Amino acid sequence: MFRTTRKTAVLPLAAAALLLGGAGNAFALPINDDDPPPPPNQAPTAALTVSPNPALVSNPPVLVQAQAARVIDVGGIGVLGRNAVSFDASGSSDPDGSIAKYEWDLDGNGTFETSTATSPVVDAPFATVSTKTVRVKVTDIYNASSVASTTVGVHAAPDAKFSATPAPAVVGEQVQFDGSDSLVNEPVVKFEWDLDGNGTFETNTGANPKATSTYTAPGTVATQLRITDRQGAQDVETRNLTVLAQAPVDRVAPIVRITAPSSRMSKSGRVTLNVTCPAGERLCTGRVALRKAGARAAVGSRAFRLAGGQRASVRVLLSRSAQRTVKRRGRLAVRITANARDAAGNAGTARRSLTVRKPLR
């Protein structure tokens, strides 16, 4: 009896590859069980930076057509505020591939509502003062992801405002500039002034909101104030100051207007009055005094200095006896007298009555 034996021909590797390659794409080299498995995918690493921080409130936001990934896309309309904050995740990395998607949680609610596809940057406005937490999620081509977060302090932008007294000014006359009416959310650490109108802020009064200057020639000067708050935010106000060669003839007495925004005494014992200098005057300086009916002595007074047409709040501290009367009786009738003098030396007096009431509990 004859026994048949099957033999397997062994081809060199190069020949086997040639044979299989010639057979078309339906064939492939078998995987050698001895080869190590491919390494597992490594998740990307998210990184996030923000500028500026702290940021300013953007109010109101501006609606624009969304044309770039840096604009938040909301149904084809982008929301981009005047003080938009820029978030940058370009420092993110993937050790064994590439990042396929950037998603953003810009409102801090955890939903990653904004996608910028493969763009690592986005701009976002914030309409309220608070501390915001913003997150970015980066996802690679194998759907592995990681998250980075940062916090942004958002505060209101400062609003520079100032007055010049007297206005118009006269050659050789000292002009006082006052930026105390600037509106700020943070303390102002620097008041800088361009008082000669050359475009540079040559005068720095630090945290003092007042400055003075004298002019040697008539004309119009574009004076400016730049304020910087504690967070580094700035704002600039420009006012044209007219300088006259000589003072105009003025024989009209300045009669200021007195109003009371509230008749109630504050808990600190003060009464707030609004004093307005007539628009036709260049300057009103004087004092407002409160007296009981028929009394010569004042129960409180306060000086004022106003440019023409300017209104200022004057807080008058009442005497202790007057404060006790208001608290005990619930009210105190007073006569208000405002004596004023204008830039030409004319003097005028304004009067009105007021019943001061006790503070609210």
Sequence and secondary structure as in RCSB ss.txt:
>XXXX:A:sequence
MFRTTRKTAVLPLAAAALLLGGAGNAFALPINDDDPPPPPNQAPTAALTVSPNPALVSNPPVLVQAQAARVIDVG
GIGVLGRNAVSFDASGSSDPDGSIAKYEWDLDGNGTFETSTATSPVVDAPFATVSTKTVRVKVTDIYNASSVAST
TVGVHAAPDAKFSATPAPAVVGEQVQFDGSDSLVNEPVVKFEWDLDGNGTFETNTGANPKATSTYTAPGTVATQL
RITDRQGAQDVETRNLTVLAQAPVDRVAPIVRITAPSSRMSKSGRVTLNVTCPAGERLCTGRVALRKAGARAAVG
SRAFRLAGGQRASVRVLLSRSAQRTVKRRGRLAVRITANARDAAGNAGTARRSLTVRKPLR
>XXXX:A:secstr
            HHHHHHHHHHT TT      TTS         B   EEESSSEE   S EEEE  STTSEEET
TEEEE TT EEEE TT B TTS EEEEEEE SSSSS  EE TT  EEEE   SSEEEEEEEEEEETTS EEEEEE
EEEEE   B   EEESSSEETT EEEEE TT B SS EEEEEEE SSSSS  EE TT  EEEEE SS EEEEEEE
EEEETTS EEEEEEEEEEESS          EEE S  B  TTSEEEEEEE  TT SEEEEEEEEEETT SSEEE
EEEEEEETT EEEEEEE  HHHHHHHHHHSEEEEEEEEEEEETTS EEEEEEEEEEE    
